[in-house]
Amino acid sequence: MKAMSSSTGIPASAAPFFQEYRFDQLDPKRHASLVIERLLAYGSRAELRWLFDTYGRERIRAWVAAMGAQRLPVRRCRLWCVLLDLPQPEKRPGIWQY
């Protein structure tokens, strides 16, 4: 069974990951970094399958290498580094330095 998609092609089931945006106005090409970030952080298997089919493994791998440590939850970043054969990011400082 194929997942329902928004008018721009992003799986409709991903809408809760973009609550602060107008989901129907997200463009997978123009907003690629945001879409990659949210689906890597919160996506289901079906949403991740769409993500990899849409952007390709190498583009996602490059995004994780460049921005994953800053934009993904720590545990998810570590998971994607393992799955995409990337080095683990250096420990990042927390918001609170206490």
N, C-alpha and C positions, 0 to 999 in steps of 0.2 A: 504494500500500500504506500503510495507516494504522499509525502507531507504537503500540506497546503502551503502556498507561498503568498507573500505580499504582492502588491502590484509591481514591485521592483525586483522580485525574485527571491528575496531573503525569506527563509522559512517563517511562516506566521507564528509558529510556536516559539520563536526567539523574541517576540515582541516584549515580554516582560524584562528582558535584559537591556532595553533601551527606553526605560520609562521617562527619562528627561528629554527625549527627542520625539519628533513626530515620525513614528515608525513608517508610515506610508510615504514619507518624503526622503527616506534614507536611500542612497544610491550605492550599490555594491562597488562601483568603480571609484566614485569620488570619496566615499567614506570607508574605503577598504581597511584602513588601519583600525578604525573604531569597530568595524564588524569582526575583524580578526581577533581583536582584543576580547570583545565580549563573548564570542563563541568559544574561544580557547578557555576562557575563565569559567563559563557557565553552561556551555552547550551539551546537549544530549548526543548520543551516537549518531542519530539521523542528522542533526544540525552540523555535527563535525564532518560527517560524510559530505554534506553539501559544501561546507567550507573548503575542504580539500579538493573537491571536484571543481569548485569555482576558482580558487586562487592557486592551487598546485602546492605540492609539498615544499619545493624550493623557496617559493615566496613566503610561505608561512615560516619555514625554518629561518630565513633571513630576518623576518619580523621578530621572532623570538630572540634571536641572537642580538639584535639591535635594541629592542624595546621591552622584551619580556620581563627583565628584572625590575624595570620601573613601573610597568603597567599591569602586570598579572599578580594575583595573590602568590605569596612565596611558595606554597605547596604546589600550586598549579604550574608555576614557572619551573620548578624542579622536575615535575612530571614531564613536561613538554621537552625539557632539555634531555632527559633520558630517552624519551621516545623518538626525538629527532636527532639523536647522537650529537648533542652540543655539550660543551663544558658547562659545569655548574657555575652560576654567577657568583661573584664574590658576595660575601655577606653585606647587605645594605644596612645603613644606619636606620634606626627607627625614628619615628616622629619625636618621641620623647627621649631625651638624652639622660634620663634619671636612672 
